[in-house]
Amino acid sequence: MIWTLLAFIGLLAVPTVALAHRAVLRALARAHLAIHTPRGIVEERYVRIGGIDQWIGIRGEDTNNPVLLLLHGGPGCSYSIFTPHLRAWEKHFTIVQWDQRGSGRTLARMRRRPGDPLNLEQLTSDGAEVAAYARMRLGKERIFLLAGSLGSTFGIRLARRRPDLFYAYIGTDQNVGMKRERANEHGKLIERLHVLGLRKGLKAAERIGPDPTLWRAHDFETIARWSMRSDVRGYARTMKLLKDAVWYAPGWTLKDIRTFVAGMRYSLQKLLPEIVRYDAWEEGLRFDIPVFIFQGETDVLTTPRLARAFFDDVVAPVKRFALISDAGHFAAFLQPEQFLRQLLTDVRPLSQPSAAPFSHAAIPTPSQ
């Protein structure tokens, strides 16, 4: 999603009045985010993860609540920009945010050292360390794992590899890869662009072609951009979400915004060869913990149809699939209240001592 935020570089040279307006709205956001409850926690620090210092933020109104670790997408798109959208979640969960290797504040600290690996396997290993740290820091036996978009590619690997760390895996904007049915998906994009009369996008999509293994970073960005624009209403809402989230993020300086954009560029360049060859089915379909996928019903980047196809093949003690209505990509942040209801109904009860033990003997029929 790097293309969606490149425009923010232009926002760094804006009139003083715009900066003043930004300062006012950021102050209001800080007030909205304040936590004063007796067992509340607001914490940001660098933790040694995978041999480097990585940024971890923890927020919640009651540390007795279950812990929810977010794996952000991108590549390189820190979800800490969406903290104001998750304020209601903090009444029910202690939320752990992590700027992954090559992203956000972690990138600012690591300074893109040439010897630092950035690949899905390293992110998986880092994620296990972050989960273990969160569990230790907050005194929990297990935590919940919520992975979005690119984070869901290594999120399912982490959930399968370290089920001892988690109550459940929750995927959103679930990315199942670009190897299956790519020609069909590309054809649908061509059709939507044609119907909308988006000739520039149509020409670009036809030139780039359906085979992602032949794409360069610019091609990947172009297809993502025109895919989003082919959903006219969704594109406008998503762009507003992203622009407001970054521009008014409390605690973010203009330098932080530059680093944020740089992290997306850097991460895409490093991860693109793996992204275009990734296949969720090849990662494995058997999970030892419950699996939930909550997908935006109009997502044109990680389509609900393909996410459902993967989900249907998953074997897990408990599994649920639900569509987040009136939402595309970034469903959790476009519809945070609706998403929270799904978490409270289907997910949070698993952290209760009375929750039934996991068993593969019976898999409940997934909700629609």
KELO-193018 format. One record per atom (N, C-alpha, C): x, y, z negated. Coordinates in steps of 0.05 Angstrom, whole numbers, plus 5000, padded with zeros to 4 digits. Each point is the difference from the previous one (the first is absolute). Layout:
N
XYZ/...
END
This chain:
368
501649765000/498450245000/501750255000/502549985008/501850234999/499050245016/498749945023/499050215017/498150194987/498449904980/498050164988/501050234983/502649984993/501050204982/502450165010/500849955025/502150165011/499350305001/497450055003/499150285002/500650154974/500549864978/500550144975/502650155000/501849935018/502550155002/499350295008/498050035017/499150275007/498850154977/498949864980/498850134977/502150114981/502549935005/502150094981/500750295006/499250115022/500550285007/497250135003/498850074977/497350115000/499950264986/498050175005/499850264987/499949974970/500850214986/500050014971/497349954989/497950115013/497349964990/499249715000/500949855020/499449715001/501449864977/502550074994/501549884978/498650074973/498950244998/498650074976/497549844996/498549955022/497749844999/500749714992/502249905011/501049744993/500649984971/501350204989/500750004971/497549994983/497950145007/497550004984/498849725000/499849885024/498749735002/501749794986/502650035002/501749804986/499750034970/499750244990/499550044971/497449874992/497950045016/497549874993/500249705000/501649895019/500349715001/501549904975/502050154992/501549924975/498150004976/498350194998/498150014978/498149765001/499149935024/498349775004/501349744992/502649995004/501549754995/500949974971/499750204984/501049994972/498649774985/501749864985/499049784983/500750064971/498050014983/500450074972/498949794981/499349775010/498949794983/502249884982/499249894976/502049904981/501849795011/499049825016/501749785011/500650055030/499850255008/500650075028/503049995006/500749995026/502849995008/500350165026/501950175001/500850145025/503149995000/501149855018/502949954999/501149985029/502250145005/501449985025/503049964994/501249815012/502949964995/501249845022/502650005002/501549835017/500849754985/499649775013/500649744988/501949865019/502049864989/501849855017/498749755011/499450015026/498649795014/501649925025/500749755002/501449915024/502750145004/501250084978/502750115001/500150305004/497650135003/499950295003/497950124982/500150264996/498050144984/497550045017/497649904990/497650035015/497850134982/498550185012/498050164985/497549834994/499250014975/497649874991/498350194983/497550035006/498250164984/497849834988/499250064975/498049854986/498050204988/497449955005/497950174990/497649844991/498750084978/497649874992/499050124973/497449974995/498950124976/500249824975/500649745005/500149814978/501949775008/502249984986/502049795007/499049724993/497649984987/498849744996/498649905025/499650185019/498749925025/501949825016/498849845019/501749855018/501750185018/502249905010/501850155017/499649945029/500050205017/499749985028/502450125014/501649835013/502450095015/499250045029/500650245011/499450075028/502549965017/499749865022/502249995020/499150175024/501550215004/499150195021/500749915028/498650125019/500449945028/502050195014/499450055025/501850195015/500649905028/502449925005/502249974981/500850264986/500749984975/501250224985/498050214990/497449934998/498050204992/499349964971/501350144982/499549984972/497150064993/498749834985/497250044992/499750184976/502250104989/499850184977/498750265009/499950075026/498650235009/497049984995/499049754997/497249964997/499149984970/501950064982/499349984971/497550154993/499450245009/497550134993/497549855008/500249845022/497749845009/499549764982/501949934984/499849764983/499550074971/499350254994/499850094973/497849834985/497849945013/497949844986/500949724995/501949895017/501049734995/501549984974/501250234992/501850004976/498449964974/497450015001/498449944977/499849704995/500649845021/499649714999/502549845004/502050135012/502649865006/502350194993/502249884992/502550155000/501349965027/500450225015/500849985028/503050055002/501449825014/502850025004/500550065029/501350225005/500850085028/503049965002/500849935025/502949955005/500750115027/501950185001/501150095026/502149795009/499349855020/501749785009/502750095011/501849825001/502650055012/499750145027/501350225004/499850155025/497750195001/498550044978/497650175000/500150204977/498850235006/499450204979/502350074982/499550004974/502050074980/502249804998/499449755007/502249805000/501950065022/499150085023/501850085022/501650244992/498850194987/501550244991/502349924982/499749804984/502149914982/502149835014/499149835018/501949815013/501550135023/498950225011/501450165021/500749835024/498449805006/500349855025/502949895003/501049874979/502649885002/500049785020/501949995019/500049815022/499949714991/501249944977/500149724991/497549904986/498050174995/497649914987/498149865019/499349754995/498249865018/497250104998/498650015022/497150075000/498749815020/498749794988/498549815016/497849884982/498249845012/497849904985/500849824977/502249855004/500949824979/501150164976/501550215006/501050174978/497750144986/498050095014/497750134988/498549804982/499849755009/498849794984/501549964973/502649985003/501749974976/499750234981/500150255012/499750244983/497350004987/497949925015/497350004989/499749814976/501449775001/499949824977/501350124976/502250155004/501350134978/498350234988/498650145018/498350224990/497749884984/498849785010/497849884985/500949904973/502449884999/501149904975/500550234981/501050225011/500550244983/497450104988/497950035018/497550104991/498849824978/500249745004/499049814980/501450044973/502650025002/501650044975/499450274987/500050215016/499750274990/497350034986/497949885011/497350034989/499049774983/501849804996/499449784982/497749825010/500149935026/497949845012/501149735009/498449804998/500849735010/499949995030/497950125011/499650025029/498950285007/500250075026/498950255010/498549945026/498650205010/498749985027/501850125021/499949895024/501650105022/498150105022/500150265006/498450125021/501950105022/499849885024/501850065022/498550125023/501050215012/498750135022/501750025025/498849945023/501250045026/502749855002/502250145005/502549865002/500849864974/499150124978/500649874974/498749734998/497849955015/498749744998/501549795015/501950085018/501549795014/501949854981/501450154983/501749874981/498549954974/497650134997/498449954976/499149714998/499049895023/499149724999/502349814995/502450085010/502449834995/500650004970/499950244988/500550034972/498049844983/497450025007/497949864986/500449705001/500849905023/500449715002/502549914986/502150175001/502649924988/500050024970/498650204989/500150054971/497250014988/498549795002/497250014988/500050034970/502349944987/500250024971/499850294991/500450195018/500050284993/497250135002/498249875014/497550145008/497549854993/497950154992/497349894998/498849945027/500650185019/498749985027/501550185019/499649945026/500950175022/497650145012/500250265004/498050165013/501250135024/499149945024/500950125024/498050215010/501050225010/498350205014/501650115023/498550085021/501350065025/501949765007/498949764995/501649765001/501349975028/502649995000/501549975025/500749715004/498849885021/500649725005/501949965023/501150225010/502049975021/499050095028/501950005019/499450105026/500449785022/500449764991/500649795019/497449875012/497949994984/497649865008/497950205013/498949925022/497950155013/500850285007/502650055004/500950275005/498950115027/500049835020/499050085026/497050094998/498549854984/497150064996/499750274986/501650044978/499950254985/500850245018/502149955016/500950225018/497950065020/498749805011/497850045019/497750164988/499449954975/497850154987/500950294996/502550054994/501050274998/499850155026/500849875022/499850115027/497050085006/498249824993/497250055005/498950244984/500850024975/499050224983/501150275011/502650005007/501250245011/498750095026/499349805016/498650065026/497350124995/498449884982/497350104995/500150284989/502050064983/500250274988/501350205019/501049915022/501350195019/502750104990/501349854983/502750084990/502149905019/500350155022/501649915022/503049984993/500950194983/502849994992/500649754984/498349944982/500349754984/499849755017/498150005019/499649785018/502549945016/501150225011/502449975016/502349894983/500350114975/502249914983/499649704992/497649924993/499549734992/500549805024/499250085024/500549835023/503049985006/501450224996/502950005005/501549824980/499250024975/501449854979/499449705001/497549945006/499349725003/499449864974/499049755001/499049864976/502149854984/502449965011/502149844987/501650164980/499549984974/501450174981/503049944997/500849765009/502849934998/501750175019/498750135019/501450185019/499950294992/498650064978/499650274992/502550124985/500450255004/501950164983/498350134979/501450144981/498650134978/498050205011/500750155021/498250205011/497549875012/500449765012/497749865011/498149914978/501149904978/498449924977/498350234989/501350234997/498750244990/497850095020/500649985025/498050095021/497549835000/500449744999/497749824999/498450044975/501350044977/498650054975/498450265001/501250215011/498750265002/497549985018/500349885023/497749995018/497949804991/500849804985/498149824988/498250154981/501350174983/498550154981/498250215014/501050125020/498450215015/497749875015/500249755006/497849865014/497649964981/500350054974/497950004981/499750294991/498350155014/500050294998/499450094971/497849904988/499350084973/502149914980/500949755003/501949904981/502750145002/500750095024/502650145003/499950274985/497850155003/499850254986/500149974970/498549804990/500049964971/502749914989/501349835015/502649904991/502150225001/500050165021/501950225001/499750204978/497550064993/499550184978/500949884973/499449744997/501049864976/503050024997/501449945021/503050004999/501150284996/499050195015/501050274998/499650114972/497649974990/499450114973/501749864979/500249735003/501549854980/502950084998/501350055023/502850075000/500350304992/498550175013/500450294996/499450094972/498049874987/499250094974/500849814978/501849815006/500949814980/501250144976/499049964976/501250124976/502949904996/501750194994/502849924994/501749975025/498950025024/501549965024/501050275010/502650035003/501250245012/500049975030/500650225014/500349985029/502249815008/502149994984/502249815005/498949714997/498349954981/498849744997/498449925025/498650195012/498449945024/501949935023/502250155002/501949945021/501149724997/500749934975/501049734994/498049795006/497550064994/497849815005/499849935030/500150215017/499949965029/502549855009/502350084990/502549875007/500049714993/498749934977/499949724992/498349835019/497950125012/498449855019/501549955025/501550205009/501749975024/502049774996/501450034977/502249814994/498949724997/497849974985/498949734995/499049875026/498750165017/499049895025/502349895017/502150165003/502349925016/501249744989/500149974974/501349764988/498149765002/497450044996/498249774998/498649925026/500150175020/498549955025/500649725012/502549915001/500449735012/498549784986/499650024973/498549804986/497050055002/499250255000/497150075001/498749885025/501350025023/498749925025/500049705003/501549854984/500149715001/498749874976/498950164983/498849894975/497349855006/499649784986/497549855003/499349894973/497750094989/499249924973/499649704997/499049885022/499549714999/502649854996/502250105011/502549874997/501250024972/499050204985/500950044973/498949784982/497849885007/498849794984/497250084992/498349804996/497150064995/499149904973/501649874985/499249894974/501150194978/498250084983/500750184977/499249864974/501650054980/499449884973/498550204983/499450235010/498550204985/497750105018/497950124988/497850115016/500950205020/498650015023/500650185022/497550165006/500350275001/497950185008/500950175023/498350045020/500750195021/497650195003/500550264995/498050215002/500950185023/498649975023/500950135025/498050215009/501150235010/498450215011/498449895024/497450055001/498449885021/500650115027/501150245002/500650125027/503050035005/501649854986/502950015003/500849915029/501350185015/500949935027/503049935000/501450034978/502849934999/500449714990/498849944978/500049734989/497049915000/499149885021/497249975004/498849804981/497550054990/498749814983/499549735012/499849995026/499649745014/502449824996/502450115004/502449834997/500649944971/499450204982/500449954972/498249784990/497550005010/498149794993/500949735011/501149995024/500949755011/502249884983/501850164990/502149914982/498849904974/498350174989/498749934974/498549735002/498649955022/498549755002/501849764999/502550035008/501949775000/501549984973/499850204983/501450004974/498749794982/501749864985/499249814979/500950124974/498150054982/500750134974/497949914979/500750014975/498249924979/497350155001/500250265006/497650175004/500750195022/498250055018/500550215020/497550155007/500350255006/497850185007/500950185023/498250055018/500450205021/497850205000/500650265001/497950205000/500950235018/498050115013/500450245017/499550254983/501850195003/499650274988/498650175020/497550064995/498450145020/500950295004/499550105024/500750275007/502950064995/501849825006/502950034996/501549855021/502250125009/501849865018/502649934985/502350065012/502549964986/500250184976/501549934980/500150144974/497349984986/498749775002/497349974989/499950064970/502149934985/499950044971/500050294993/501050185018/500250284994/497850165014/498949895021/497750135013/497549954984/499849774987/497749924984/500949894973/501350174984/501149894974/497949904981/497650134999/498049914981/498849725009/499549975026/499049755010/502149784996/502550065005/502249814996/500249924971/499850204982/500149944971/497849814992/497650045011/497849824992/500749715008/501349965023/500849735007/502049894981/501950174991/502049924981/498849924973/498150164991/498749954974/498249755001/498749965023/498249775002/501449745004/501950005019/501349745008/502749954988/501550214994/502849964993/500650024970/499250224988/500850064973/499249774980/497749885003/499249784981/502149784998/501749965021/501949794999/502250044978/500250254990/502050064980/498949944972/497549934998/498849944973/500749724991/500549974974/500849744989/498049785006/497450085004/497949805005/499949915029/501750135018/499949935028/500749705004/498649885019/500449715005/502849965012/501349774994/502649945012/499849965030/502150055014/500049985029/500149705008/498549935020/500049735009/499350005030/501449835015/499449975028/497749815006/498849894979/497949805003/497650125014/499450264994/497650125012/500750295007/499450075024/500450285010/497350125005/499250204984/497350125003/499750115028/497550005009/499450135026/500650294999/501750115019/500750284999/497650185005/500050224985/498050205005/500450145026/497950105012/500250135026/500650294996/
END
